Amino acid sequence: MAVHPGLRDWPLWFDTRDRNVTEIHPYVEQEGWECLIAAGMQVPAPPQFWIIEAIGRFYVKAAFEEDTVDKAPRPVLDPRWRIRRVIEAIKCCLAFARVLDADKNTSLEFAFRWTRLQGRVLRLGVPWRALDEASSQKDDLLFPTALLKIAAEQADILDAAQHALAPLFYLFRERVLPRESLEEEYRHFWGQSP
């Protein structure tokens, strides 16, 4: 978790093979690897489940970070955590594809699924003060996608992230996620300019 000091849980697709608790080690399942990091397994983080398949399919299911603070669903979602997770997923899968030596014309398709949105608000605090607070959401599911070429540069990664996040921000705010907010969060979280 030191790689991601701004998050309260595991990095996506965290390799737990070097951990002492064997219950959280990845295991072979059908055509790939799976890993369940669950509460009560003597690990100081919330549950996460991931799959990596040889055909290049990656899946992760994790709770909202806000819900892991006091182990109860919280009505307020922090947009910075959504931005960090989307960019992390894109950067991580891009790195996996490059290590697998995929062709330079390879396209990566990303699908994000946010559930349990009903009754929540997207609070835009500092440095987002100008946007104020979002209205409470009545919808319970959102399924945005993004497409990216393997030869993508940092600006392309941010374009894909903005595309994937746009429906979430529109759902709550009925406005576009400002590019400068996305870039600022990228700099803050990864310590580098986009």
C-alpha positions as CSV (number, residue, x, y, z in Angstrom):
1,M,0.0,0.0,0.0
2,A,3.0,2.3,0.2
3,V,2.9,2.6,-3.6
4,H,-0.6,4.2,-3.1
5,P,-0.4,6.2,0.0
6,G,-3.7,8.1,-0.8
7,L,-5.8,4.9,-0.7
8,R,-7.0,3.0,2.3
9,D,-7.0,-0.4,0.7
10,W,-5.0,-2.7,-1.6
11,P,-3.7,-1.6,-5.0
12,L,-5.7,-3.2,-7.8
13,W,-4.5,-6.7,-8.6
14,F,-2.2,-6.7,-5.6
15,D,0.1,-9.8,-5.7
16,T,-0.3,-11.4,-2.2
17,R,2.0,-14.4,-2.8
18,D,4.6,-12.9,-0.4
19,R,2.2,-12.5,2.5
20,N,2.2,-14.8,5.5
21,V,-1.5,-15.4,5.3
22,T,-1.9,-18.2,2.8
23,E,-5.7,-17.7,2.6
24,I,-5.1,-14.6,0.5
25,H,-2.6,-16.1,-1.9
26,P,-3.8,-16.2,-5.6
27,Y,-5.0,-19.6,-6.8
28,V,-5.5,-21.1,-10.3
29,E,-9.0,-21.2,-11.5
30,Q,-10.0,-22.3,-15.0
31,E,-7.9,-20.2,-17.4
32,G,-6.3,-17.8,-15.0
33,W,-5.6,-16.7,-11.5
34,E,-8.0,-15.5,-8.8
35,C,-7.4,-13.9,-5.4
36,L,-9.8,-13.1,-2.6
37,I,-8.6,-10.8,0.1
38,A,-11.4,-10.9,2.6
39,A,-12.1,-9.3,5.9
40,G,-11.2,-11.4,8.9
41,M,-8.2,-13.0,7.1
42,Q,-5.8,-11.2,9.4
43,V,-5.1,-8.5,6.8
44,P,-5.5,-4.8,7.6
45,A,-7.5,-3.9,4.5
46,P,-11.1,-4.2,3.1
47,P,-12.2,-7.1,0.8
48,Q,-11.0,-7.2,-2.8
49,F,-11.5,-10.0,-5.4
50,W,-9.5,-10.1,-8.6
51,I,-9.1,-12.3,-11.7
52,I,-6.3,-12.3,-14.3
53,E,-6.9,-14.5,-17.3
54,A,-4.3,-15.5,-19.9
55,I,-6.4,-14.1,-22.8
56,G,-5.8,-10.7,-21.4
57,R,-9.0,-10.2,-19.3
58,F,-8.5,-8.5,-15.9
59,Y,-11.3,-8.1,-13.4
60,V,-11.4,-6.6,-9.9
61,K,-14.2,-6.1,-7.5
62,A,-13.6,-3.8,-4.5
63,A,-15.8,-1.8,-2.1
64,F,-16.0,2.0,-2.2
65,E,-13.1,3.2,-0.1
66,E,-15.6,5.4,1.8
67,D,-17.5,2.3,3.0
68,T,-14.3,0.8,4.5
69,V,-13.7,3.6,7.0
70,D,-16.1,2.4,9.7
71,K,-17.4,-0.7,7.9
72,A,-20.8,0.8,7.1
73,P,-22.0,2.3,3.8
74,R,-21.5,6.0,3.7
75,P,-23.7,8.3,1.6
76,V,-20.8,10.6,0.5
77,L,-18.5,9.6,-2.3
78,D,-15.2,11.4,-2.8
79,P,-14.5,12.0,-6.5
80,R,-10.8,11.9,-6.0
81,W,-10.9,8.2,-5.1
82,R,-13.0,7.5,-8.2
83,I,-10.4,9.3,-10.3
84,R,-7.5,7.5,-8.7
85,R,-9.0,4.1,-9.1
86,V,-9.9,4.6,-12.8
87,I,-6.5,5.9,-13.6
88,E,-4.9,3.1,-11.6
89,A,-6.9,0.5,-13.5
90,I,-6.0,1.9,-16.8
91,K,-2.3,2.3,-16.0
92,C,-2.1,-1.2,-14.5
93,C,-3.8,-2.9,-17.4
94,L,-1.7,-0.9,-19.9
95,A,1.5,-2.1,-18.1
96,F,0.3,-5.7,-18.1
97,A,-0.4,-5.5,-21.9
98,R,3.0,-4.0,-22.6
99,V,4.8,-6.7,-20.5
100,L,2.9,-9.3,-22.5
101,D,4.5,-7.8,-25.6
102,A,1.2,-7.1,-27.3
103,D,1.3,-5.7,-30.8
104,K,1.6,-1.8,-31.0
105,N,-1.9,-1.7,-32.7
106,T,-3.5,-3.6,-29.8
107,S,-6.5,-1.8,-28.3
108,L,-7.5,-2.2,-24.6
109,E,-11.1,-1.9,-23.7
110,F,-12.1,-0.9,-20.1
111,A,-15.4,-1.3,-18.5
112,F,-16.2,0.1,-15.1
113,R,-19.2,-0.8,-13.0
114,W,-20.3,1.3,-10.1
115,T,-23.2,-0.1,-8.0
116,R,-25.0,0.9,-4.8
117,L,-25.1,4.6,-5.9
118,Q,-28.7,5.1,-4.7
119,G,-29.0,7.7,-1.9
120,R,-25.3,8.7,-2.2
121,V,-23.9,12.1,-3.0
122,L,-20.7,13.1,-4.8
123,R,-19.0,15.7,-2.5
124,L,-16.6,17.9,-4.2
125,G,-14.5,19.5,-1.5
126,V,-11.2,21.1,-1.6
127,P,-9.7,21.6,-4.2
128,W,-13.1,21.1,-5.8
129,R,-14.8,23.8,-3.8
130,A,-16.1,25.7,-6.8
131,L,-18.3,22.7,-7.8
132,D,-20.1,22.5,-4.4
133,E,-22.0,19.3,-3.4
134,A,-23.9,17.0,-5.7
135,S,-27.5,16.0,-5.4
136,S,-28.5,12.6,-4.0
137,Q,-28.5,9.9,-6.6
138,K,-31.6,7.8,-7.3
139,D,-30.0,5.4,-9.9
140,D,-28.1,2.4,-8.5
141,L,-25.9,1.3,-11.4
142,L,-23.5,2.8,-13.8
143,F,-21.5,1.0,-16.5
144,P,-19.1,3.3,-18.4
145,T,-16.4,2.2,-20.8
146,A,-13.2,3.5,-22.4
147,L,-10.9,2.4,-25.2
148,L,-7.1,2.9,-25.4
149,K,-4.3,1.9,-27.7
150,I,-1.3,0.1,-26.2
151,A,1.0,2.8,-27.5
152,A,-0.9,5.4,-25.3
153,E,0.9,8.3,-23.8
154,Q,0.0,10.0,-20.5
155,A,-2.4,12.4,-22.2
156,D,-4.2,9.4,-23.8
157,I,-4.5,7.8,-20.4
158,L,-6.2,10.9,-19.0
159,D,-8.5,11.1,-22.0
160,A,-9.6,7.5,-21.4
161,A,-10.0,8.2,-17.7
162,Q,-12.1,11.3,-18.4
163,H,-14.2,9.3,-20.8
164,A,-14.8,6.6,-18.2
165,L,-15.5,9.0,-15.4
166,A,-17.8,11.4,-17.4
167,P,-21.0,9.4,-16.9
168,L,-20.4,9.2,-13.1
169,F,-19.9,13.0,-12.9
170,Y,-22.8,13.7,-15.2
171,L,-25.1,11.3,-13.2
172,F,-24.5,13.2,-10.0
173,R,-23.6,16.7,-11.2
174,E,-25.0,17.0,-14.7
175,R,-21.7,18.5,-15.7
176,V,-18.4,17.5,-17.2
177,L,-15.4,16.5,-15.0
178,P,-12.9,19.4,-15.5
179,R,-9.7,18.2,-17.2
180,E,-7.6,20.3,-14.8
181,S,-9.1,18.5,-11.8
182,L,-8.2,15.2,-13.4
183,E,-4.7,16.3,-14.1
184,E,-4.3,17.7,-10.6
185,E,-5.3,14.4,-9.0
186,Y,-3.0,12.6,-11.3
187,R,-0.1,14.8,-10.2
188,H,-1.0,14.4,-6.6
189,F,-1.4,10.7,-6.6
190,W,1.4,9.6,-8.9
191,G,3.8,12.5,-8.3
192,Q,4.3,13.2,-12.0
193,S,2.9,15.6,-14.5
194,P,0.6,14.1,-17.2
